[in-house]
Amino acid sequence: MTWNRSTQQVTILSDEGIVTILTVGSKIAYVNNKERMLSDAPFMLHYPNRVIVPLRFVSEVLGATVDATKSSDGILNINITMGK
C-alpha cells in the first residue's frame, strides 16, 4: 500500500497483481483501471497519516469474503475470510 500526499490517493497492490486506487473524498475507485463506485468515500482523520477506506470494498477486491451479522444485543459482527 502506498500513499500519495499530492493526489490524496491510496494505492493497494495485491499479491495477485490487482491495483486498486482510492482517492480521499471520492466515491469512485479504480480496480485495474476500471471505475468502481463506492458506497462511501475514503476520508482522512484529523490525526495525520490516517486514511479510512471502505472495509468491505477493499477486502473483497483483495479476494476476501465478508459476512456481517447483527447479534440480538445490537452488536455488528464482521467476519472476513481470505480465499486460499
C-alpha positions as CSV (number, residue, x, y, z in Angstrom):
1,M,0.0,0.0,0.0
2,T,1.3,3.5,-0.8
3,W,0.1,7.0,-0.1
4,N,0.4,9.9,-2.5
5,R,0.0,13.1,-0.5
6,S,-0.2,15.4,-3.5
7,T,-3.1,13.5,-5.2
8,Q,-4.6,12.3,-1.8
9,Q,-4.6,8.7,-3.2
10,V,-4.1,5.3,-1.6
11,T,-2.8,2.6,-4.0
12,I,-3.1,-1.0,-3.0
13,L,-1.2,-3.7,-4.9
14,S,-2.4,-7.3,-4.1
15,D,-0.2,-10.4,-4.2
16,E,-2.1,-11.3,-7.4
17,G,-1.2,-8.0,-9.1
18,I,-4.6,-6.3,-8.7
19,V,-4.1,-2.5,-8.4
20,T,-6.7,-0.6,-6.5
21,I,-6.7,3.2,-6.3
22,L,-8.8,5.1,-3.8
23,T,-8.9,8.9,-3.5
24,V,-9.8,10.8,-0.4
25,G,-13.3,12.4,-0.8
26,S,-14.2,10.5,-4.0
27,K,-16.8,7.7,-4.3
28,I,-15.0,6.5,-7.5
29,A,-12.3,3.8,-7.1
30,Y,-10.2,2.2,-9.8
31,V,-9.5,-1.5,-9.8
32,N,-7.0,-2.4,-12.6
33,N,-8.0,0.9,-14.3
34,K,-11.7,0.1,-14.3
35,E,-14.0,2.5,-12.5
36,R,-16.0,1.2,-9.5
37,M,-18.5,3.1,-7.3
38,L,-18.0,3.1,-3.5
39,S,-20.8,3.4,-1.0
40,D,-18.7,5.9,0.9
41,A,-15.7,7.9,0.0
42,P,-12.4,7.4,1.8
43,F,-11.6,10.2,4.3
44,M,-8.7,11.5,6.3
45,L,-8.9,11.8,10.0
46,H,-7.7,14.9,11.7
47,Y,-4.8,12.9,13.1
48,P,-2.1,12.9,10.4
49,N,-1.3,9.9,8.2
50,R,-4.6,8.1,8.7
51,V,-7.0,7.4,5.8
52,I,-10.2,5.5,6.4
53,V,-11.3,3.3,3.5
54,P,-14.4,1.2,3.0
55,L,-13.6,-2.2,4.7
56,R,-15.9,-4.4,2.6
57,F,-14.8,-3.0,-0.7
58,V,-11.1,-3.3,0.0
59,S,-11.5,-6.8,1.5
60,E,-13.5,-8.1,-1.5
61,V,-11.1,-6.6,-4.0
62,L,-8.3,-8.5,-2.2
63,G,-10.2,-11.7,-2.6
64,A,-11.9,-12.0,0.8
65,T,-15.4,-13.0,1.7
66,V,-17.1,-10.5,4.1
67,D,-20.0,-11.6,6.3
68,A,-21.7,-9.1,8.6
69,T,-24.4,-10.0,11.1
70,K,-26.0,-8.1,13.9
71,S,-26.4,-10.0,17.2
72,S,-29.5,-9.8,19.4
73,D,-27.8,-7.2,21.5
74,G,-27.2,-4.9,18.5
75,I,-23.5,-5.6,18.1
76,L,-22.4,-5.8,14.5
77,N,-20.1,-8.8,13.9
78,I,-17.9,-8.8,10.8
79,N,-16.1,-11.9,9.6
80,I,-13.5,-11.5,6.9
81,T,-12.2,-14.8,5.3
82,M,-9.4,-14.8,2.8
83,G,-9.7,-17.3,-0.1
84,K,-6.9,-19.9,-0.5
